[in-house]
Amino acid sequence: MNHNNQDMFSPLTLKNGVELKNRLVMAPMTHTSSNPDGTVSDEEVRYYAHRSKGVSMVITATTYVTPNGMGFPNQFAADRDDMVPSLRKLAKGIQDEGAKAILQIFHGGKLCPPALVPDGDVVSASDIPSDREGAAIPRPLEEAEIEEIIEAFGETTRRAIEAGFDGVEIHGANGYLIQQFFSPYSNRREDRFGGSLEKRMTFPLKVIDKVQSVVAEHGNEDFIVGYRFSPEEPETPGITMKETLHLVDVLADKNLDYLHVSLINFFSNPRRGVDDLTKTRIHHLLETINNRVPLIGVGSIYTAEDARKAFETGIPLLALGRELIIDPDWVQKVAEGRDDEIITEIDKAKQEELVIPNQLWKNIVNTPGWFPGV
Ligand SMILES: Cc1cc2nc3c(=O)[nH]c(=O)nc-3n(C[C@H](O)[C@H](O)[C@H](O)COP(=O)(O)O)c2cc1C
């Protein structure tokens, strides 16, 4: 092995004692190709299996915890007990190839298309619509409904345990409900779930507490709980790097097994909210975390050299998203010193060979600029 790759291929022991065989993780990616009844389709299981040999952990596409949290057409479900066999198939498909299987769990909040949620009743922290074209004005959740959604995160965690997953990742990123509560832009509440920065953290922290209490009750010590966040919002008011560093400081003491930042570019700098805008977001996050919990970095890592550069920052774990769709054998190639065989652009003739579900494939080839090569 190239000795420069040691950072990438050394094992890492998480706080709960679970050993990850290396530092490379598959990023969660929605594939919108599930069956109409909410079960995971066979083509989706094949897609995961094809990408689970090299990485230590596969974080699945996000799944919803309540019917009014469904965020995408043909998204698979985890909001009811009869989905457990489908979830089991997914976990096994990943684990049989040697990776840990982590179920990403979410509620879409105001980003749910009205057609996908019961009675078109789109909900959020407050009535601030997203700026997506045609976005509905969301109905602010009643306090009792918020408690029900927190419960539902716990119930979905129990299903993940029953289905044999190695862990769950709480999806607090990318503008969905958990982030909507943390955001001063989306959350204009004046009750215990909104107002000050501390109060805006109430919902995310309660979700974490619930998930952890369910794990303590139903799981074993090996069950992994991670949390994903987006560091900044462009809006004013909106989440700033300063607020995120405060959140991360609190999260680092929550006994989570890992934190996971959501970034398009690993090496990006903060927009605002810290004195030194010349240092990367990753740098600021690592400084605040100060080795209390492993952080997963991500964003536009395509070549082995990109990854080696990323590990030079001291990041403990690195997620690969689009690159593992483009080249499912990326990790094995780097491990075997075959860097020059890595493919970094999607080959539009190779859907079948790459084992990419139909609808995901259509989304990729019909969205110019999203994937290199399209
Ligand atoms: C097809 C696709 C679907 C995605 N779905 C999710 C998702 O379900 N949950 C999530 O947290 N991030 C999702 N993301 C974001 C990725 O996890 C990742 O952060 C982003 O693609 C940047 O990493 P990359 O440059 O390695 O692709 C998605 C990205 C892509 C390309």
The ligand as a Gaussian input file, in Angstrom:
#p B3LYP/6-31G(d) Opt

LIG

0 1
 C      -27.944000      11.586000      -5.705000
 C      -27.687000      12.261000      -4.372000
 C      -28.594000      12.087000      -3.345000
 C      -28.341000      12.624000      -2.069000
 N      -29.176000      12.325000      -1.022000
 C      -28.826000      12.652000       0.234000
 C      -29.529000      12.139000       1.353000
 O      -30.480000      11.346000       1.238000
 N      -29.124000      12.531000       2.590000
 C      -28.062000      13.370000       2.779000
 O      -27.727000      13.687000       3.921000
 N      -27.351000      13.850000       1.739000
 C      -27.687000      13.484000       0.482000
 N      -26.897000      13.894000      -0.573000
 C      -25.666000      14.666000      -0.314000
 C      -24.459000      13.724000      -0.210000
 O      -24.539000      12.925000       0.949000
 C      -23.114000      14.493000      -0.175000
 O      -23.074000      15.302000       0.970000
 C      -22.900000      15.379000      -1.401000
 O      -23.209000      14.671000      -2.596000
 C      -21.448000      15.869000      -1.493000
 O      -20.558000      14.781000      -1.508000
 P      -19.893000      14.219000      -2.886000
 O      -19.224000      15.391000      -3.539000
 O      -18.952000      13.162000      -2.425000
 O      -21.000000      13.693000      -3.740000
 C      -27.170000      13.408000      -1.862000
 C      -26.289000      13.621000      -2.919000
 C      -26.518000      13.042000      -4.156000
 C      -25.509000      13.237000      -5.244000

